[in-house]
Amino acid sequence: MEAPLWILFLWAGVGSLDSLYNHLYRYRLYTHASSFTEHISHTVLTLAMVLTVAMLVLVEMGSMGFALFLGVQAFLLIGTFWDVSIEFESRAPLGGFPRYEYLLHTAIFLIHGAFVWAVVANMDQLVRGSGFGAFRWPPLPPFLRFQAIAFLIISLGVLFLHIYLIGVGYRTIKKIPGAPLTVPSRL
């Protein structure tokens, strides 16, 4: 019954590795004119992930909420496809799109698919029951309850970080004529 939460944690873990290490640390996508749109795309996808977590953990959905939840998942899928389609061009000035990141994106797609499948398989619990939420009855096991609430807080923090970095990147790009195109660190 808690399979969607476990898969969500796995999906978020792989996505966080890609987002925090590659996008924010290694390439600093928010500081380059060529990849600034990609950073904005990641910010919007992070917002959709926060909605996913909040709806799954805190909201008793009902049929309309479940339809909205599936709509958010469709948006995440389409947004991720679009994001991947612009990454090759946006990363060209930064040394190209690394092969391992392509593999990370493949894993993210597969795990997201497994997550959606697990949610649909447990649709009855979400629509007619009290959901997978931290406040459901009977309650989640303490470990999962803690993980779910911590994950929601962390995902909100990552969203605010992305929003803050939009401003940092905009000021950086605006200040330097010809847009900064530095070589990323090779960690």
Phi, psi and omega in degrees: 000332180264011182306317179301324179292317179297317179293322177300318179296320177295313179302313181293325178296313179293317178296323179293321177303312180295312185292307186287316182283302186287308189285316186266320185269301188291310185263342183046057186304332182290345183260001183246134180299324183292334185243009182296320177298322178297320178296319178297320176300317179295326178296316179294320178294325176295320176300317178296326177292320177299318177298319179301311182296313182299317181293319183288325187266323190249342190252135167275112196285306192073181185289323178291318178296322178294320177297318177297319178300315178294326175297319177297320179294321176296318177300316178300318180295311180295318178297322178291320175301313180296317179302314179297324182292333179266349185293325181298315180288319183290334181267351182307312179292347182260013179103005177095175182266116185291146182298320181296329179288327174298319177294322176299318179295322176298315178298320179299316178299314182295317180292322177298318176299317178296322178297311180299318179299316181295323178294314180295322178296333179254025184304318183301319179295322181285321185279314186256340182263201181262011175078193180260007192299162179293339183250019181283168174233129356293152186292157173298156171303146185309319181298313180294322179298313178299314180301316183296314180290318177298319180296320178297316180295316180296317181294325174295320177298317179295322177298313179296325176298314178300316180296316178301317183291339173299315178296317179299313180296319180298315179294323179295313182293322182293323184290323189260116179295140179083005177064132181288125177232079181267159176280128181292158176296150182252055180285000000 
